[in-house]
Amino acid sequence: MQIMPKKKKLHIKKDDLVLVLSGKDRGRQGVVLEIYPKKERAVVEGIHFIKRHLRPNQMGQGGIVEREGTIHISNLRKIDR
């Protein structure tokens, strides 16, 4: 018999307004766009931009695209609107 790991309750949901507690974006706030419960990470609008290098293909030209990266939910605090 296999023991199932205990499911953690997340204090943040999609469309919540959150404050970043640590990291390079500390003190900034944004709206949660996506949640990844298994990894305990979230994507927040306008926070933690990463550069993605795209290879050129038949559909279009390659290049460098900036988009929001994930941030661990322990670094976020929910704010009342």
Buried (B, 14 or more C-beta within 10 A) or exposed (E): EEEEEEEEEEEBEEEBBBBBEEEEBEEBBBBBBEBEEEEBBBBBEEBBEEEEEEEEEEEEEEEEEEEBBBBEBEBBEBEEE
